[in-house]
Amino acid sequence: MTTLKKTCAALLAVSMLALTTACSGSAGSTSSAAAAGTSGAPTQSSASSAATPTLDKIKAAGVLKVGVKVDVPNFGLKNTKTGEVEGFEIDLAKAIAKDLLGDESKIETQAVTAKTRGPLLDNGEVDLVIATFTITDERKKVYNFSDPYYSDAVKLMVKKDSGIKSLKDLDGKTIGVAQSSTSMKAIQNAANTAGVKVKFDEYATYPEIKAALDSGRVQCFSVDGSILSGYVDDTTTILDDKYSPQEYGIASKLDNKDLAEYVNRMVAQLKSSGELDQMIAKWKLN
Amino acid sequence: MNSSPFSLDKWERLLVDWQIFAGGFLTTLVIAVLALALALLLGIIFGMFSSSHLRGLKGVSRVYVEFIQNIPLVIQIFFLYNGLPLVGIMLDKFTIGVLGIGVYTGAYISEVVRAGIQSIPVGQMEAAKSQGFTHVQAMRYIILPQTVKIVLPPLTNQAVNLIKNTSVLAMIAGGDLMYRADSWASSQLLYGPAYVTTGLLYFVLCFPLATWARNYEQRLKSHDVQATALPQKSKKVFWGGLPELSKKGAA
């Protein structure tokens, strides 16, 4: 009797899990619903790329939903006085909305973190993610990335009183990095070349890394330089060392091919017209 | 390439990196076992304190329970991690895990133990004392054994909660299962398989524990029936009377 009960309970648990899996799989477009768990959908998604279903959908909705950062000064930071999110990446989103919908105010921003930006794209909560998203070959397999709109090098921030002057001084020390950031790989490569052994701790948000630096849990805070510059204060300093430039791209869901192509054309256009450089200058990101 | 977050190729990439998850699973398991031992110890001690008649002990126990129960675990862990170093105490993450989660769950267990002890009729303690038992002896031999089956179900809940609560260590880069899953999922952008697998691994830890406790409770209760059914026919049998006796009594 108990074994029967046990089996029932186990079956129930597994079926519930399978249900959850299926549900979250189908939350996006129809093609992914057919695919939940298998890889049978590529034909469907490639067929849809001939038309412009995603662009049409956005035009019909009359609003472009964009995932942005709200904790990165100059890129995407919530202004506590107005409640608006401001920054270079917001301006970029506005430029796209102006072209696509004829009005730059027709954007709907949503705060994303390293953990939420993937799921939000997949379930259609956001159309685009413009959130200091570094392009890598591995990531390109999972999402569409536009050509880079900004390039930034990884830098190191340390406490002034620590006496650390370069990567060599960090031998045996711990470096705080952001989850999902590519700075860990960049620093690890540099450390290997320099013959230095470092450890890494990953945190979900930048303020958490800053807290860990202040409390002495990590001896170094390492992310992309422009992000880092927003966290400098009287007790900390950014070292001159620069590591592998990180290129930021605009991400969209993998099967929204038409949107990805459009965004890519848009980035190229903003680059050639000099608008992009103006935005970069406006937010002092040079 | 498939765009579903759960497509087959994504699972394959998880299989390649299985060691990351295995390492996290082991860390979580070790921290959970040690934290549970600490929580049980604290829970029994403070549970006895709060059911004692000494005001001082009662007060100490109340302060502990109220303070720990009414502050989120996340804040307690964050304080241990980033607050204590400011006053010169640098605990390593593993210690924070065992200590933080052990002390937190200990407060809940102490309430469970207190309720268990108070559910035993006062006469039991009085009878024990009249037989020359000291307070501690009476607790050890008379009261606590009787509370076991009463507190077992809520205690299991606490143990299962404890295991799941170890996931807050992800916040302080604790190297536990949740941290590894977050780290892997966000670097590869493959959250689908990562979190389903992680959820299953937590389930694998918690489900057997809950099942074992339920069965153990059933077993204890089945003894109960014999002992309580007996006095109706025979005159006096103590808790856990000999099985042969009960058979005779039933016949």
Interface residues (C-beta under 8 A of the other chain):
Chain A: T2 K6 A10 A13 L17 T21 S24 G25 G28 S31 S32 A35 A36 G37 T38 S39 G40 A41 P42 S45 A114 K115 G118 P119 D122 E138 R139 K141 V142 Y143 G176 Q179 S180 T182 M184 D201 E202 Y203 A204 E208 A211 A212 D214 S215 G216 R217 K253 L254 D255
Chain B: M1 N2 S3 S4 P5 F6 S7 L8 D9 K10 Y81 N82 G83 P85 L86 M90 A170 M171 I172 A173 Y179 D182 S183 A185 S186 S187 Q188 L189 L190 Y191 G192 V196 G199 L200 F203 F207 T211 N215
